[in-house]
């Protein structure tokens, strides 16, 4: 960034405490002790925040920190917020990172940034945005985190300076505020300065995060009379007497900027700094700011004033030729104006101009007459486009102009919105399009602008998006494709806002008037999808019949047909049709390919197809599809709801396979992402439901209940169907807590909601299994009947895991020989399934029943197997139960042995070693300098290779070698 001119290096009066804090932080950053050259244990970063009102000396202090850091060999990144640039997305991020990367050849830069190139490149101005779907805001922030972390490690030690943070653009400031807590783990000192009364809400982290050098932001105070006297005598000489110096302090109120400017005025006027001239100081001080400054500017002449106005409109880092064009001045006239403004200490710089101080820039800008200011912004926009700087650079100027029905303005704002949207700044795009709408656009283009505005608001303001898209449909639309795209987007945002009925009705209305058969099929597929998620669908069986007839006629020749076939596979799973039927359609859907990150489609159908394999006892196929899908999400920079769904449901797959430790890692990663998306969103319901199920399986009921309480997991439940069904999970949680009556009521309500819709597969939603257990004491006959009905439904579906799970529930509510029979059959089925946790439960239950019925030898065999299986799964509560039963039989548990057929790679061993010492996945990621999802994948491989979970990790590691 361009730096403000400093005439000479000044003494920083009364800033000893702030400089001491900076020195301490720099010494820890560089790994050198203050008392010698010996390296410290480990270089550490910190946050230094300097707060104070305008002119208090923040910039001068930061300049000194920069100087000291550079002298100690630090790489320095710097940026400054600008009053006029606040609306320019990533303005500060580009100042910080672009100089470090822009000089690298494209091929090398692609190799250096890897998969982040296409995600962060457009935001940082390193490459043009791609035509595909843009990254979500969280994904972009993750990418910027990676780039800054990578630079900090490669070019350590590093100082990052942000001046005037209160004026930084929201995208950059939100990113840096979220990144700030991480600096202590990096060789990075983050120093920021801001005006506390102007700091936006999204940068509150800078107020509340203490660096190690202090427990709060360092508030800069006005200078004392003695300090001002020192400053005056440093500038004017020791002849400045006490009365003169004290009057300087009085008229400037100890403001360093005003004191420096005042001494410059005294020197320019040739005033002798003694008591006799002290009475003139008040008038001189008035000329430093406000109306006095403007009066001084006006005395420089009309051309100079106009040039200063043009510079104030352009903001910071001002090219002189551009300022001349905006002011309407010739080259020589503009050069003379710049010289005059430099001489008056209003501007500084040569190749790039900027105001000596933001106070001066603000005063000049506010002094421009309103109509002239608007005209200058309009001229600036035209000049920026003419210079080839692009519509995004012109957009902030167009935002300041008055609507006049100019289609050129509309087109530039739409182009700027497309650029910023693809770069990952939807809020900026929304502002540009809202302004374009007020211009207004020509009638024939109004629908297109409303559609673009709706797309830009999709993730941030869904209710507003609905209004824009509905308004677009009311406009005259000559392009059928535009109308169809508006309908698709409207139905999508309605569905994601838990308004599934409206989404379905929107598509139904359009289907009736659409003449194009392929478009109608696409809309039918979208309607089938949203209806599949509706909990209040009026005639679900009829919809299933229509879907079956349609899917059977289709060959899968394009994506729309494959989506319909995929929905047919999922519908067969929900309704409990034979598993081979569901698998047949799932394979048909995949035959031509279904990507998870299609630009104009949702990811729901690919996920449903993948889950079909899981419920049909082919979880390895599900995991293959999830791995490809999550890779799609990550390559697109979708790190919000999409990635949360991916990790949450992958955790659910691991739970279904009985790999509970891995399941918990994935589910917690999904929950952390869901919390960033927002509470009570669909992804949040999924994540909380899955983590509760996993914790219950692990025997951690109290922790599961606390998770439910912390996340308000209870009625009212979402209108959309979820996996697992959240109302059923809530009933299961109540049952685990011993609240059987409340659990029965909740589970019966789930049944009343799902049964009329034909959702009869207990593998997908085991509400009957839990209800039977809740009823076994108060209504034993009804409990048995409920369980047997679930067994019947499970046999119809035919997946061994479904049958085995249902039989175990039937055993739980039966007694005597029937109980043993059900458990033996359950074990037989579960042994042929991938449901390791369910098998462990059935083995322990069978062993317990055999012990109690007087068959100790058979009991011991099953209890030993059940204990081993429980430990392999990470089901600690079940393991304790098995040990208690073995103890009651007078037997000792056998020690669990890990398989030793595989060895670990170095990254896997590093992640495993840290995990074995009790580190969380987040802590492991920070220690290894990688992302948390990568750690989760490493640990998954470790658990698979060692045949253990987190609890047996330390012992298993001792017997492994590194390849």
N, C-alpha and C positions, 0 to 999 in steps of 0.2 A: 504494500500500500504506500501511497505518497505520505511523507512525513511533514509535519508542520515545521516551519523554519525556526531555528533557534540561533539567535545572534552569537551567542557564546555559551559555554557551559557555566551555568549559574550555581551559586551555593544554594542548597536546599535548606532553608531555614526552618527549624522546629519540625523536622521530619525524621529525627533520629530514630524514634521508635519504629516508624514504618520501614525505614531502611534497615534497621536491625532485624526486623521480621523477614525482610527480603533476603538479607545476607544469610540468616539461619536456614531459610528454605533453600537457597542456592547451594550452601555448603552441603546440605543433605542430598540435594539433587546431583551434585557433581561427585559425591562420595569422598569429599575432602573435609577433614576436620579444620576448624578455625585455627587451632593451635599448631598445625603442622601438616605435612604432605601425606601422612599415612592415610590409606583408604579406610573408610568406615565399613561397617558390616555389609551394607547394601544401599545403593543409591535409592532415594525415595522421593516421590513427587509430593506436591501439595497444591492447595488452592489459596491464593492470596486475593482478597477482594478489598478494593479501596472505594469507599463511598464518600460523597461530598457534593455540595452544590456547585453550580457552574463557576469556573474561574478559581477554584480553591487549590488547584495545583495537581490534579490527578494525572494529567498528561505528562507534565514535567517529571513527576515521580515515576511513572511507567517508563519514560525515556531513560531515566537513571538505572532502573532495574534492567532494562534492555542492555545498556552499556556494560553493566557489571556482569551480566550473564554472558555476553559476547566475549568479554575479557577472560572469562573462565572456560571458554571453548564450547559454549552452548550453541546449538542450533536455535535460531530465533524465528518463530512464526508470529506475524502480527496482523491485526485488522482493526478497523474502527467503524462503528456504526455511524450512520449519517441521517440527519433529520429528513432529508429528501429521498433517501434510499430505503426507508423502512418497509416499503411495499414491494421491493425487488427481492424475490425469493432467492435464497442462498447467496445473497450479496456478501455477507461476512464469511461464510464457508469458502467461497471462491477466493476471497482475499487471503485467507489462511493457507489453503491447500493448493490452489492452482499454481502459484509460483514454484512449489516443490515438485510438481508433476508435469507442468506444461512443456518443459523443454525436452522431455523424453520422447524418443521415437515411438510411433504408434504400436509397432510390433512389440517393442520392449515394455511399453506401458501395459499392453494387454497381458503380457506374460507376468508382469509384476502384480497387477490387480486381479488377475484370474477372473473368476466368475463375477467379481464385483464391478468389472469394467463397465458393462452395459447398464448397471444399476446406478452407480455413483457418477459415471462419466458425464451424462447430460446435466446433472445438478451442478457439477463443478465446471461446466463449460469445456470439458475435455473432448467431447464427441457429441454428435447430433443424436437426439432421442430416436429410439427405434420405433417402428410402426406398431409393435405389439402393445399389449396391455402394460401400463406403467407400474412401477413398483408401488407397494403401499408405503405409507409414511413410516411405519415401524421398520420395514425392510430397508428403506433408504437410510434411516438413522443407524441401523445396524451396520450398513455398508460404510457410512461415514465414520462410525466407531472403529471399524476395522482399519480403514485407511489411516486415521490418526494414530491408532495404536501401533500399526506397522511402521509408520514414520518415526514415532517416538522411540521405538525399540531400535530401529536401524540407525537413527541419527542422534542417539542419546549422547549427552543429556540435552533436553529440549525445553525451551521456554516458549509458551504460547501466550501472547498478549492480546487482550481485547479491550480497547478503549471505547468510551461512550457506549457501553453495552446496552443502556436503556434505549438506544436508537437502532439496535441491530434488528434485522428482519426476523419475523417470528419463526421461520423455518430453522434458521441458523441458531437463534437464541435458545429455542426449545431443545435442539440437539445438544448444544454445549451444556446447558443446565442439567440435562439428563446424564451427560457424560462425566460431569464434574466429580461425582463420588468415586470414579475409577482412577483418578489421577494419582492417588496415594500408592497405588499398586504399579505405577509406571514411572520411568525416569522422565517425568514431565511435570513442570511447574506451570500452572495455569494462573495467570494474573489478569484480573478484570477490574475495570473502573467504571463507575456508573453514578448517576444522580439518583439517590434513593427514592425521592418522591416521584420519579418518572419510570421506575423499573416495572415492566409489565408483570402480570400475574404468573405467566408461564416461565418466568426466570427467578421465581422465589428461591430456588436452590442456592443462588448466589448470596442471599441474605442469611440463610440458615445453616449452610455447610461451613463448619470451621476447618481451616487448614491447621496443620500441626504448628504453624508459626503463631497462631492466635485462635481464640475461641469464638470469634465473631468477625464480621467485616470490620476493617480498620477505617474508622470515621475520621476524615481529615477536618481539622478545626481551623478557623481563621488565624492568621498570624498575630502575635502579640505586638505591642508597640515597639518593643526592643528588636523583634525580628524585622519589622518593617524598616526600622532605623538602619539595621545592618544591610538590608536590601538597597535602600536609598544610597547609603554611603558606598556600597559596592559599585553602583552605577554612576553616581555623581561626584564621588570623592569624599574624603574625610572632612572637607570644609562644611558639609551639610550639618547645620547646628541642630540642637535637640528640639527646639520649638518647631522648626521646619519639618523635621522627621516625625514629630508627634502629630502635626497637622496632616501629613501624608497618611498616617495610620487612621486618623479620624475620618478623613473624607473617603477612604477606600474600605473602611470597616475591616481591615486586615485581609482583604481579598488579594492574593498574590498577583493574579492577572492584572487587576486594576492598578495595583501598586507599580508593577513593571511598566505598564503603559503610561502611567502618570509621570514616572521618572523620564521616560522617553520624551514626553511633551515638554517637561521642564528643560531638558537638554536642547530640544529643537527651538524653544523660545529664547534660549540663552539666559534663562532666569537664574540668578544667584541663589543657591539653596540656603538662605539665611532667614531669620525671623522677619526681615523687612518684606520678603516676597511671599511669605506664607499665606497671606490673605488672598493671593491669586490662585491658590491650589484648588479651591472648590470649583471655580469656573473651568479650570483645566481638566479636572476629574470628570465633569459633566460631559466633556467632549469625547471621553473614552467610550461611552456606551449610550444606548438609547437615542433620544432625539439629538443629543450633542454629536454623536457619531454620524448620524445622518446629515446633520448640518455641515459637518466637516467634509463628508462625501460629496455633497451637492456643490461645494465650493470648487471641486475639482473639474467641473464642466459636464455638459450634457452627455457627451460621448462616453466619458469615463463612468458616469452614473449608469448609463445603459449597459455598459460592459459589466459592471459590478452586479447589476440586476440579473444579467444572463448567467453569470457565474453562480449567483445564489440559487437560481432555478435549477442549474445543472448539478449542484450539490458538492461532491468531493471528487478528487482526481480529475480535474477539468482540463481537457485538451484546449489550448488557446485558440486553435482554428475553429473548433466547434463553438466556443463561447463567442467568437467573432461573428460566426454565421447566425447564431441565435440573436445577437445584438444588432445584426444588420450593419456591421462595420467592415471597412476595408482592412487589409493586412496591416498597413502602416498605422492607421488610426487605432486599431485594436492593440498593436504593440505599444503605442504611446499611452493608451489607457491602462494597460497592464503595468507599465513602468510607474505611472502616477499612483496606482493603487498599492504597488509594492513600497513606494516611497512613503505613503501614508500609513504603512503597517496595517493595511486591510487585507491584501493578498500576499502570498509567498509562493516561491517556486518559479521555474522557468519552462521546462518541457511540459510539466504538469502543474497546474495552478491549484491552490486551495486557500481558503481563508485562514488567517493567522490564528483565529480562535473560533470555536462554534458560536460563542456569544455574538461575534461580529457577523457571522453568516446569518444567524437568526434575525438579528436587527435589520440587516439589509433586506432579507427576504420579506419580512413583515412590513417594511417601508414601501414596498412596491405597490402602487395603486391596484385595487382588485382587478379591474378590467385589463390593465396592462399585464398583471401576473398571469391571468388566464391566457392572454394572447401569447405571452412568452413561452408558456408551456406548450401551446399548440405549435409555435414555431420550433421549439426544441424537438418535439416529436417528429416533425417533418425533416429537420436537419439530421436527427439520429438515423432515420430510415435512409435518407439520402447518402449518409456516410457509410451505409452498409452494415450498421450495427445491429439491425434486426428488430422485429416487432416487440420482443420482450423488453429491449432497452427503451423503446418508445412508449411502452404501455403506461409506465408510471406518470409520464407527462400527459398522456391522453386522459388519465383518470382525473386530472385537475382541470380539464376543459369543460365547457358547458355543452350540453346536448344541443345539436343543431340539425339532426337528420342527415348527417354526412356519412354516406356508406363507406367511404375510405376509412373513417375512424372505426366503423363496425368491423371491417375486414381486418384491420391491424390488430384490434383487440381480440378478435377470434383467433387470429394466427398466434398471438402472444399466449392466449389461453391454451391452445394446443401444445405449444412448446413447454409451458410450465407444467401442464397436466402430465405430459409424458416424462418430464423430468422429476416428477414426484411431488409437486406442490399444488394439490387440488384447491387449497384455499385461495391462493393467488389467482388461479384460473377462474374460480368462482367470482372473485371481485371484478376481474376484467370482463367476464361475460355479463354480469349484472349491469355494469356500466354500458356495455354494448346494447343491452336491451333498452336502456333509457335513452339511447341516441335519437330515435329508435331505428332498428333495421328496416329495410323495405318489407312490405307485408309478406311477400313471397318467401322471405328468408327468416321470418319471425319464428316459425316452428323449429327450424334448424337450430337457431340460437337457444331457444328454450330447451331443446333436447340436449345440446352441449352443456348448458347450465345445469340441467338435471344430472348429467353424467359427472360433472365436476363436484356436485354436492352429495353424491351418492353415499360416500363413507362418512361424511361429517354431519350432514343434516338430512336424514332420510325423509322427514316430514316435508321439508322444503322441496326436496327432489320430487316427491309425489305431486305437489302443487304445480311445479314447473312442467312436468311431463303431462299432466292432465290438461294444463293450459295449452301445451303444444298440440295435443290431439284436437283441440277446439279450433285451431287455426286452419286456414286453407292449405292443404298439403298436396302438391302436384306429383311428388316423387313417392311412389308406393314403398320403395325400400326404406325411406326415411320413416314413414308411418309405421312400418313393421318393426323397425329398430326401437322406435319410441314405445311401442306396445311391449316388446320384449323387456326393455329396461324398466318400464313401469311395473310390470308383473314381478320382476326380480326384486325391486326395492320394496314393494308391498310384502312379498314373501319374507324377505330378510327383516322386515319390521314386525313380524309375527301377525301379519294380516293376510293369511293364506287364502281365506275365502274371497277377499277382494282381488287377490292376484289371479285366482282361477276364473272369477267372473269377468275380469278384464280381458283375458284371453278368449273366453267363450264368446263374448260380444264380437270380437274381431274375427273369430273363426267363421261366424255366420255370414260375414260380409266379404270375406277374402275369396277371390276367384282363383288365385294361383294354388294349384294342388300341393306343390312342394312347400310353399309358405304355410298353407293350412296344416300340413303334417308337422312342420316345425312347431307351430303353435299348439297343436294337439299334444306333442311330446312334452312341451313346457307345462301345459295344463295337467297332464297325467302326473308329472313330477310333483307339482305343488299339491295336487290332491293326495298324492301318496304320503305327504307330510302332514296333512290336515287331520287334527284330532276330532273335528266336528263335521266331517264330510257326511252329507245326508244319505247317500246311497253308495257306499263303498263297494259292495258286491257287484252292482251293475257296472261301475267303472272298471272293475277288474275283468268282467266279461268282455267289455268293449276293448280293453287293452289287449286281452288274450287274442281276440279275433284279429285285431290289427297287426299285432306282432307276428302272428303265424303267417300272415300274407307277405311280410317284408323279407327282403334278402340280405339287408345290411349293406347296401351298395354305397351309402354315404353316412355321414356322421349323424344326421337326424334319424335315419332308420336304426342305426346302432344304438342311439339313445333310447328309442322306443323299445327295442329288444332288451336292452339293459334294464329298463323299468319293469318289463315283464318278468325278468329273472328275480328282481327284488320282490315284486308282488307275490310271486310263487313262494318265496321264502317267508314273507309275512303271514301268508294264509296257511302255511304248513302243508303245501303240496309236496309230493315226494321230492326228496332232495335232488335226485337225478334229473328231474324236470328243471328245477332252478339252475342246476349246473349246466345243463344243455343250452339254455338261453344265455347264461353268462358267457359261455365260450363263444356263442354266436356273436354276442355284442363285442367281444374283444377281437374277433377275427380280422376286422379291418382297422383296428387301432382306435383307442380312445385316450386322448391326452387329458390330464387333469387341469392344465393351465391354458385352455382354449380362450382366446381373447374375448370372444363375444358369447361365451357360454359359462354356465356355472360348473362347479366341480362336483355337484351332488351325485349325478348319475355314475361317473367313474367310481366314486366312493361306494355307492350302493352295490355296484357290480363286484367290487373287491370284497365287501362284507358278505356277499352271498357265498363266496368260497369259504369264509370263516365259519359261518353257521352250518355249512354242509361238511364240516370237518376236513377242510383243506386249507388250514391257516398258512402254510408255507406259500401257497399261491397268493393269498391275501397280502402277505408281507412283501412278496416280490412287487406286487402292484403298488403297495404303499410306498416302498422305497423309490420306485420310479416317479410316483406322484409327488412325493415330498421333494425329490430332486427338481421336478418341474417348478414347484412353488419357490424353492430357493433360487433357482436360476432366474426367475422372474422378479425376485426381490419381494415376494409376498410373505412377509414375516408376521403378519397380524392374524386375523381370523383364519385364513387359509392354513397357515402353518400350525396354528393351535389345533385346528381340527385334525390335521395330519398326525401330530404327535399324540394327541389325546386318544384318538381311535387306534393308533398303533399300540399305545399302552393297553387299550381294551383287548386288542388281539392277543398281546402277551398274557394278559390276565386270563383269557379264555384258554390259553395253552398251559396255564399253571406256572408261568415264569413271573412270579409276583414281584420280585425285587426289580427286575427290568421294567415290568409294567408300571411300577410306582415311579421310577425315574422318568419314563416317557410321559406319564400322566401329569407329574408335577411340572415338567417342562411345558406341557400343553396348558396347564392351569396358569403358570406365570404369564404366558403369552395371552391367555384369555383375560386375565386381569388388566392387561394393558388395553385390550379392546373395549372392555366395559362390563360392569355387572349386569346380570339379567339378560344379556344377549344370548342367542342360541349357543354360541361356542362356550359361553360361561356355564350354562346349564350342563352341557355335555361334560366339560372338564370336571366340574364338581361331582357330578354323578359317578363318573368313572373312578375318581380317586377315592370316593366313599366305598364303592364296591371293593376296590383293591384292599383298602385298609381293613374292611370287615373280614375279607378272606385271610388277611395276615393276623387276625385276632386282636387288632388295635381298635376296639369299639369306642373307647373314650376319645381317641384322636379323631376317628371318623365323625363322631358327634360334634366335636369342636369345629371341624371343618364345615359341617353343615350349619352350625350356628354362626360362624364367622362370615359365611357367604349367603345367609338367609335362604337356605335350601329348604323350601317348603311351599305350601300354597300361597298365592295362586301359581299354578304351573303353566308353562308356555302352551300356546295353542298348537305348536308344531310337535310332531312326533320326534322323539330323540332316541339315541342309542347310547347307553341303555335308557329305557323308559324312566324318566326322572320320578314320576309318582310311585312307580314300583320300587325304585331304589330307596325312596323316602320311607315306604312301608317296610322294606327290609331293615333299614336303620332303626326304625321304631321297634321292630321285632327283636333285633339284637340287643337293644337297650332294656328289653323286658316289658315293653309297653304293648302287650298283646292285643288288647281291645282297640287301641288307637291304630295299631298296625293292621288289624283285620278290616277296620273301617276304610283305611287308605287303600288297601289292596282290593277290596270289593269295589271301590270307586274306580280303580284302574280297570278292573274287569268290565264294569258297566260301560266304560268309555271304549274299550278295545273290542270286546266280543261282537257287538252289533256291526262293527266294521269288518268282521271276518278275519281279524288278526289273531289267529289261533295257534301260532307256533310257540310252544313254551321255551324253545331254544332261544328265540329272539326276546321274548318277554315272559319271564317265569313267575308272573303274578300268582298263578294258581298254586305253584309249589310253595311259595312263601305264605299264601293264604291258608293252605292246608295246615302248615305248622302253627300258624297263629290260632287256628280253630281247634287244635287237637285236644285241649283241656276242656273248653267250654262246650264244644259241639263235635265230639269225636267221630260220629257217624258222617256228619257233613264233611269233616276233614278228609276222611278216607275217600268219600265220593269225589271230592274235588281233586284229590291227588290222582285217583284212578282215571278221571277224565283227562288230566294232564298227560298221564302215561299213554292213553289212547291217542291223543293228538301227537305226541312225540313219535309213536310208532308209525303214524301216518307219514310224518316227515322222514323218518327213517335214519337220520344221522345217529350213529352210536352214542355220541356225547349227549344228544338230546334225550335219547331213551334212557341212558344210564343215569342222568341227572334226575329225570322224572321218577324213575324207579327208587332212587335213594330217598326222594321226598315221600313216596308212598310208604317206604319202610319206616320213615320217621314217625308216621302217624298210625302205623300198624303195630301189632304185638305178636309174640309167640313165633310159631313156625312161619307164618306169613311174612313177618319182618325179616327173618333169616333168608327166606326164599327171594324176597325182593332185593335184598342186599347182594346176595350171590349173583343174581342176574344183572344187577347194576354193575358190579365189578367186572363181570364178563363183557358187558357192552363197553364200559369205559376203558378196558384194556385194549380195545380195538380202536380207540379214539385218541386224539391229541390232548384231551382234557386232563392234564396231569393232576391239577388241584382237585378236580371232582373225583378222580380215582383215589387220591390220597384220603379224601373225606369218606368215600365208600369203604375203603380198606379198614380205616380206623373204626368206623361204625360197625362193620362186620366183625372185626376182632373183638370189639367191646361186647357185642351181642353173644358171640360164641363163648367168651369168658364167663359171662353171666349165666349162660345156659349149661355150663359144665363141660366145655370142650377146650381145655387149656392149651393143648398142643396146636390145634388149628387156630385158636385165638392168637397164640404167640406169633405164628407165621404171618398172619394178616396184620397184626399190630406192628411187627418189625418192618414189614413192607410199607405200611402206612406211615410210620415214623420217618423212614428213609425218604419216602416220596414227599412228605410234608416239608422236610428240611431242604430237599432239592428245590421245592417250589418257593421256599421262603415263607411258608405258612406257620409262623411261630406259635400262634395260639393252638392250632391243630397239633403241632408237635408236642406242646405241653400236655395236651389231652392224651395223646398216645403214650407219653412217658408215664402219666398218672395211671393209665390202665395197665401198663406193663408192671409198674410197681405194685399195683393191687394184685397182680398175678404172681408176684414174687420174682420178677425177671428184671434184668438190667438192660437198658438200651444199648444197642450196638453203636459203635462209632461210625459216623458217616464218612465214607471214603470218596474222594473226588477222582474222577477219571483223569488219566495222565497221558492220553493219546495225542494231545495237541500241545503245542508250545505257543508262547505269546510273542507278538512283535514288540519292539521297543516302545512304541506309543501306547500299546495296550497295557504293557507291564507298568508304565509310568502312571497311567490313569488308575489301574487296579491298585497299585501301591498306595496312592493317595487316598483312594476310597477305603481301603482296608484300615487306614489310620483315622477313619471317621469323617473325612472331608465330604461335603456335599458336592453335587455335580457342578454347581455354580463356582464353588471354591476351587475345584479341580480345573475347571476351564480357565479361571484367572491364573492359576499356578502354571498351567501349560501354555498360556498365551493363545488359547484357541476359543472357539465358540462352544457354548453349552451343548447344542445338538450334536456336535462332533464327539463330545465326551460321552454323551448318551450312547451313541453308536459304538464307540470303543468298548464301553462297559458291556454292552449287549454281546459283543463278540467274546469278551472275556468270560462272561457267565456261561455262554454256550460251550466254549472250549473246555472250561474247567468243570462243567457239570455241577456248578454250585451257584450260590447267590452271594449277596453282600456279607451274610453272616458267616459263611465258610470261606471267605476270600483269603484271609490272612494265612490260614493253614494250607490252603491249596497253592498259594503263591510260593511257599517254601519248597515245593516239589517240582517247580517249573523251571525251564531254561528259556533263554531269549534267543530267538533265531534272527 
